[in-house]
């Protein structure tokens, strides 16, 4: 809930701005709904729900204004006027911004700090819900990380990964990426520095067959390698800039987050000592394949080899680290996050919506992360439309399409959707209706999550954008 401190002078600015009329003056101090949830528990029509902010909203399509919530409220905050239920805090946070004396605070932060202090005083800090390590205030996992600014996308790591847990996608097909796989495989030692010595070459064609980027070809009984500087734009697929030596694209690998193991109903995937392990003999009994659908980066997929079940899971063998021997781009690292995000957050709520562990609670302009629940799967960062959440993977999901519609019959004219919309896509018409400008709307969902009356009808569709 939100509280008023001793700074409160009873000016009433928070009361004026509260979209659900959940704040009132008592003895000259602002007092509001305590978001205890008693109304939701008591509602016979299941018309009151907890939203992404941790507050409560009323589904007016279900509410019949019976008054049970009003009689149940322990602080007499709820009132019903003209069939509309008011006085329930949606935890939008507008009151904090509206107070000219900085007297409104989020009690969650205060309670959390005091709880931690109390537990630490009892030497029980390890039980604190927001602390998982004595070394840092944040979450942590260990996996193989790619230094993206150094990676040349040569595909060497992808080729040697035994479980195909690395996916490299380059824009220039048929061009040498200098992965040196051909040098490793040539039985006649005929390849050196991406140059073929045709006097040594035996035309076994192993290099042609195994080249990760299909850059080696044979013509007139001679093997050649197509290099970026030799491209003239002819007979080469997907070449947008002939003559360039820059290989562009993306590299994505398993994050070792363990989501797949969490949902594996037959326990064929397991996290053992922080490392993924897989038993295909157990996997063959499963039909749901939920593990693939939850994989945040999409590396987990069916194996083409009969009886193997899956591929694309990192077993932390370190093979990719060993073969990346030029720039040392791949390495085992501890990845951590303290839950902080950038100021670009637009309160869209997508992160809270897609978090598989329900570890994120939306706050106005930011988020709160339950570090005891977070497993650093990075789904929140992958889906964040403004890149406000940090991530280590190049995997990205962007909003492709959707629709947003405000139901006039349910709208309670609080204008919270209009205030929170990052694109100013919601406005009031001359007849007092709130409408959405589809040309401006980016289908982020901020209005949907903030609406205290569930009057916003909303859908969205994501697409890969790496």
C-alpha positions in Angstrom: 0.0 0.0 0.0 0.9 3.7 -0.2 1.4 5.6 3.0 1.4 9.3 4.0 4.4 10.3 6.2 4.6 13.1 8.7 5.3 15.5 5.8 1.7 15.3 4.8 0.0 18.7 5.2 -3.4 17.5 4.0 -3.4 19.6 0.8 -5.4 16.9 -0.9 -3.5 16.9 -4.2 -3.2 13.1 -4.0 -7.0 12.8 -3.4 -7.7 14.9 -6.5 -5.4 12.8 -8.7 -6.3 9.3 -7.4 -8.2 7.6 -10.3 -10.1 5.3 -8.1 -10.9 7.7 -5.3 -9.1 5.4 -2.9 -7.6 8.3 -0.7 -9.4 10.4 1.9 -8.4 12.8 4.7 -8.5 11.5 8.2 -7.5 14.0 10.9 -5.8 16.1 8.3 -3.7 13.3 6.9 -4.2 11.4 3.6 -5.2 7.8 4.2 -5.8 5.2 1.5 -6.9 1.6 0.7 -4.4 -0.8 2.3 -4.6 -3.3 -0.6 -5.2 -6.2 1.8 -7.3 -8.1 -0.7 -10.2 -8.7 1.6 -12.6 -7.3 -1.0 -11.3 -9.8 -3.6 -11.7 -12.7 -1.3 -15.2 -11.7 -0.4 -16.6 -10.8 -3.8 -19.2 -13.4 -4.7 -18.9 -12.7 -8.4 -15.1 -12.9 -8.6 -15.1 -9.4 -10.0 -12.1 -8.0 -8.1 -8.6 -9.0 -9.3 -5.0 -8.4 -8.4 -3.2 -6.5 -11.2 0.4 -6.4 -12.3 1.1 -3.5 -9.8 0.0 -5.6 -6.8 -3.1 -3.5 -6.4 -6.7 -4.5 -7.1 -9.1 -3.7 -10.0 -12.8 -4.2 -10.5 -14.1 -6.0 -13.6 -17.3 -4.0 -14.1 -18.6 -6.6 -16.5 -18.9 -9.0 -13.6 -19.6 -6.5 -10.8 -23.3 -6.2 -9.9 -22.7 -3.6 -7.2 -23.9 -6.0 -4.5 -22.0 -4.2 -1.8 -20.2 -7.2 -0.2 -16.8 -5.6 -0.8 -18.0 -2.4 0.8 -19.1 -4.1 4.0 -16.0 -6.3 4.1 -13.4 -3.5 3.7 -11.6 -3.3 7.1 -10.8 0.4 6.6 -14.1 1.6 5.1 -12.4 2.7 1.9 -14.8 1.2 -0.6 -18.0 2.9 -1.7 -20.5 2.3 -4.5 -21.8 5.2 -6.4 -24.3 4.9 -9.3 -23.3 1.2 -9.7 -19.6 1.9 -9.8 -17.3 0.5 -7.2 -14.7 3.0 -6.0 -12.1 3.3 -3.2 -9.9 0.3 -4.2 -6.2 1.1 -4.8 -4.8 -0.1 -8.1 -1.3 0.8 -6.9 -0.7 3.0 -10.0 1.5 5.4 -8.0 0.0 8.6 -9.2 -0.5 9.8 -5.7 3.3 9.7 -5.1 4.0 12.0 -8.1 1.1 14.3 -7.2 2.1 15.1 -3.7 3.8 18.5 -3.5 5.5 17.6 -0.2 6.9 14.2 -1.1 4.8 12.8 1.7 3.5 9.7 -0.2 5.7 6.6 -0.1 5.4 3.0 -1.1 5.1 1.0 2.1 6.4 -2.1 0.4 9.9 -0.6 0.3 9.8 0.4 3.9 8.5 -3.0 5.1 11.2 -4.7 3.0 14.0 -2.7 4.5 12.7 -3.1 8.0 12.2 -6.9 7.5 15.8 -7.2 6.3 17.1 -5.2 9.2 15.2 -7.4 11.6 16.4 -10.6 10.0 20.0 -9.4 10.0 19.7 -8.5 13.6 18.9 -12.1 14.2 21.7 -13.3 12.0 19.0 -14.7 9.6 19.7 -12.4 6.7 19.9 -15.5 4.4 16.1 -15.8 4.8 15.4 -12.3 3.6 13.3 -12.6 0.4 15.4 -10.1 -1.5 18.9 -11.4 -0.7 20.4 -14.5 -2.3 24.1 -13.8 -1.8 26.3 -12.2 0.8 28.5 -10.9 -2.0 25.9 -8.8 -3.8 22.4 -7.7 -3.8 21.0 -9.6 -6.8 20.5 -12.8 -8.7 23.2 -14.9 -10.2 23.7 -17.8 -12.6 26.8 -19.3 -14.3 26.9 -19.9 -18.1 29.0 -19.5 -21.2 28.7 -15.9 -22.3 29.6 -14.3 -25.7 31.4 -10.9 -25.7 29.2 -9.6 -28.5 31.5 -6.6 -29.3 34.4 -8.9 -30.1 32.6 -11.8 -31.8 33.2 -12.1 -35.5 30.3 -14.6 -36.0 32.8 -17.1 -37.5 30.5 -20.0 -36.5 33.4 -22.1 -35.1 31.7 -22.5 -31.7 28.4 -23.4 -33.3 30.1 -26.2 -35.3 31.8 -27.7 -32.4 29.0 -27.5 -29.8 28.1 -31.2 -29.1 24.5 -30.4 -28.2 23.9 -27.7 -30.9 23.1 -25.2 -28.1 24.6 -22.3 -30.1 22.8 -20.8 -33.1 24.8 -18.4 -35.4 22.9 -16.6 -38.1 25.0 -14.6 -40.6 23.5 -12.3 -43.2 26.1 -13.4 -45.8 25.5 -17.0 -46.9 28.3 -18.6 -48.9 31.1 -16.4 -47.6 34.1 -17.5 -45.6 33.8 -16.4 -42.0 37.3 -17.6 -41.1 36.1 -20.2 -38.7 39.1 -22.5 -39.7 37.0 -25.6 -39.4 38.3 -26.6 -42.8 41.8 -26.4 -41.5 41.0 -28.7 -38.6 39.3 -31.3 -40.8 41.6 -31.4 -43.8 43.3 -34.8 -43.8 46.0 -33.6 -46.2 46.9 -30.3 -44.3 46.1 -28.5 -47.6 44.4 -25.5 -46.0 46.2 -22.8 -44.1 44.9 -19.3 -43.3 41.8 -19.9 -45.4 43.9 -20.6 -48.4 43.9 -23.9 -50.2 47.1 -25.5 -51.5 45.8 -27.5 -54.5 49.0 -29.4 -54.9 48.3 -31.0 -51.5 44.6 -31.2 -51.9 43.3 -34.7 -52.5 39.8 -33.6 -53.5 38.2 -35.6 -50.6 35.7 -32.7 -50.4 35.4 -33.0 -46.6 35.9 -29.2 -46.4 33.1 -28.6 -48.9 30.7 -30.9 -47.0 31.5 -29.5 -43.5 31.9 -25.7 -44.1 29.5 -24.1 -41.7 28.7 -21.2 -44.0 28.9 -23.1 -47.3 31.8 -21.0 -48.5 33.9 -23.7 -50.1 33.1 -25.0 -53.6 34.8 -27.1 -56.3 35.2 -26.1 -60.0 37.3 -27.8 -62.7 38.8 -30.2 -60.1 40.0 -27.4 -57.9 38.7 -26.4 -54.4 38.2 -22.7 -53.7 37.0 -20.5 -50.8 34.7 -17.5 -51.4 36.0 -14.6 -49.3 34.1 -11.4 -48.5 36.7 -9.2 -50.4 36.3 -11.4 -53.5 32.5 -11.1 -53.8 31.1 -9.4 -56.9 27.5 -10.0 -56.1 27.0 -12.8 -58.6 25.9 -16.4 -57.7 26.1 -15.6 -53.9 23.0 -15.8 -51.8 21.8 -12.9 -49.6 24.6 -10.6 -50.4 23.4 -7.0 -49.7 26.7 -5.2 -49.8 29.2 -6.8 -52.3 32.8 -6.3 -51.5 32.3 -5.8 -47.8 34.5 -7.9 -45.4 32.2 -7.3 -42.4 30.2 -10.4 -41.4 26.9 -9.4 -39.7 24.2 -11.4 -38.0 23.5 -12.8 -34.6 24.7 -15.4 -32.1 22.4 -17.0 -29.6 23.1 -19.7 -27.1 21.5 -21.5 -24.2 21.5 -19.4 -21.0 21.6 -22.3 -18.6 18.6 -20.8 -16.8 17.0 -24.1 -16.0 13.4 -23.2 -17.1 13.2 -26.3 -19.3 14.2 -28.5 -16.3 11.5 -26.8 -14.2 8.7 -27.8 -16.5 10.0 -31.2 -17.6 7.2 -33.4 -16.3 9.2 -36.7 -16.6 12.4 -35.2 -15.1 14.4 -36.0 -18.3 16.0 -32.6 -18.0 17.6 -31.8 -14.7 19.8 -29.1 -13.2 22.6 -30.9 -11.3 25.2 -28.7 -9.5 24.1 -25.8 -11.7 24.5 -27.6 -15.0 21.8 -29.0 -17.3 21.7 -32.8 -17.8 19.4 -34.7 -20.2 18.4 -38.4 -20.4 16.8 -39.1 -23.9 15.5 -42.5 -22.7 13.2 -40.7 -20.2 12.4 -37.9 -22.7 10.9 -40.5 -25.2 8.0 -41.0 -22.8 7.0 -37.4 -22.9 4.5 -35.9 -25.4 3.9 -32.4 -24.1 7.4 -30.9 -25.0 6.7 -28.0 -22.7 10.4 -27.6 -22.3 10.8 -26.2 -25.8 8.0 -23.7 -25.5 9.5 -22.1 -22.3 13.0 -21.8 -23.6 13.6 -18.1 -23.6 16.2 -18.0 -26.4 14.7 -20.8 -28.6 17.8 -23.0 -28.7 16.0 -26.1 -27.3 14.4 -28.0 -30.2 13.7 -31.5 -31.5 16.7 -33.6 -32.5 16.8 -35.0 -36.0 18.5 -38.1 -34.6 16.1 -40.9 -33.7 16.0 -41.6 -30.0 17.8 -38.4 -29.0 14.7 -36.4 -28.2 16.2 -32.9 -27.9 19.1 -30.7 -28.8 20.1 -27.1 -28.0 20.7 -27.5 -24.2 24.1 -26.4 -22.9 25.9 -29.0 -20.8 28.7 -26.6 -19.7 31.3 -28.8 -21.3 33.4 -25.8 -22.3 34.0 -27.0 -25.8 33.0 -23.7 -27.4 35.4 -21.9 -25.0 38.3 -24.1 -26.0 37.8 -23.8 -29.8 37.3 -20.0 -29.6 41.0 -19.6 -29.5 41.7 -16.3 -31.4 39.6 -13.6 -29.7 38.6 -15.7 -26.7 35.1 -14.4 -27.1 33.4 -17.3 -25.3 34.0 -17.8 -21.6 32.3 -19.0 -18.4 31.0 -16.1 -16.4 28.8 -15.3 -13.5 25.9 -13.3 -14.8 24.1 -11.2 -12.1 21.4 -8.6 -11.9 20.4 -6.4 -9.0 16.9 -5.8 -10.4 17.6 -2.3 -11.5 16.4 -1.0 -14.9 16.9 2.1 -17.0 14.7 5.2 -16.9 13.3 4.2 -20.3 10.7 2.0 -18.6 7.2 2.9 -19.8 5.2 0.8 -17.3 3.9 -1.5 -20.0 3.9 -4.5 -17.7 5.1 -7.0 -20.4 7.9 -8.1 -18.1 5.5 -9.0 -15.3 3.1 -10.6 -17.8 5.7 -13.0 -19.3 7.9 -13.7 -16.2 7.6 -17.5 -15.8 8.4 -17.3 -12.1 6.0 -14.4 -11.2 9.1 -12.6 -9.9 8.2 -9.1 -11.2 5.7 -6.6 -9.9 5.0 -3.5 -11.9 5.5 -0.1 -10.4 4.9 3.3 -12.1 8.1 3.9 -14.1 9.9 0.9 -12.8 9.5 -2.6 -11.5 10.2 -4.6 -8.4 12.0 -7.9 -8.7 11.7 -10.7 -6.2 15.2 -11.9 -6.2 14.4 -15.1 -4.4 12.2 -16.1 -7.4 14.2 -14.7 -10.4 16.3 -17.3 -12.3 17.8 -14.8 -14.8 16.1 -16.4 -17.8 16.1 -12.9 -19.4 12.6 -13.3 -20.8 11.7 -9.9 -19.4 14.7 -8.3 -21.2 14.0 -10.2 -24.4 10.4 -8.9 -24.6 11.0 -5.3 -23.2 9.9 -3.0 -26.0 12.2 -0.2 -24.9 15.2 -2.3 -23.8 15.0 -0.9 -20.2 15.9 -4.3 -18.8 19.5 -5.6 -19.2 20.2 -8.9 -21.0 23.2 -10.8 -22.3 21.6 -12.5 -25.3 21.0 -11.1 -28.8 17.6 -12.8 -28.8 14.8 -10.2 -29.1 11.0 -10.3 -29.3 9.3 -7.2 -30.7 5.6 -6.3 -30.8 4.4 -7.1 -34.3 0.7 -6.2 -34.1 -2.4 -6.1 -31.9 -5.4 -4.0 -31.0 -6.5 -1.8 -28.1 -10.1 -0.8 -27.5 -11.7 1.0 -24.5 -15.2 -0.3 -23.6 -17.4 2.8 -23.0 -19.8 0.8 -20.8 -17.1 -0.2 -18.4 -14.9 2.9 -18.4 -15.1 4.9 -15.2 -13.5 8.1 -16.7 -10.5 8.0 -14.4 -8.2 8.9 -17.4 -5.4 6.8 -15.9 -5.0 5.1 -19.3 -4.5 8.5 -20.9 -2.0 9.6 -18.3 0.1 6.4 -18.5 0.2 5.9 -22.3 3.8 6.5 -23.4 2.8 7.4 -27.0 -0.1 9.8 -26.1 -2.3 7.5 -28.2 -5.3 7.9 -25.9 -7.4 11.1 -25.9 -10.9 12.3 -24.9 -13.5 13.1 -27.6 -15.9 16.0 -27.6 -18.6 13.8 -26.2 -16.4 12.6 -23.3 -15.4 9.2 -24.6 -11.8 7.9 -24.3 -10.5 6.6 -27.6 -7.3 5.0 -28.9 -5.4 6.3 -31.9 -4.4 3.1 -33.7 -1.7 5.0 -35.7 0.1 5.9 -32.5 -0.6 2.8 -30.4 2.4 0.4 -30.0 0.3 -2.2 -28.2 2.6 -2.1 -25.2 -0.3 -2.8 -22.7 0.4 0.0 -20.2 -3.2 1.1 -20.4 -4.5 -2.4 -20.0 -2.5 -3.1 -16.9 -3.3 0.3 -15.3 -7.0 0.4 -15.9 -8.8 0.0 -12.5 -12.1 -1.0 -14.2 -10.9 -3.6 -16.7 -12.4 -1.4 -19.4 -9.5 -1.9 -21.9 -9.8 -4.7 -24.4 -6.3 -5.6 -25.5 -4.3 -8.2 -27.5 -0.8 -8.2 -28.9 1.5 -10.4 -31.0 5.2 -10.7 -30.8 7.7 -11.6 -33.5 11.4 -12.4 -33.7 13.5 -9.3 -34.5 17.1 -10.5 -34.1 
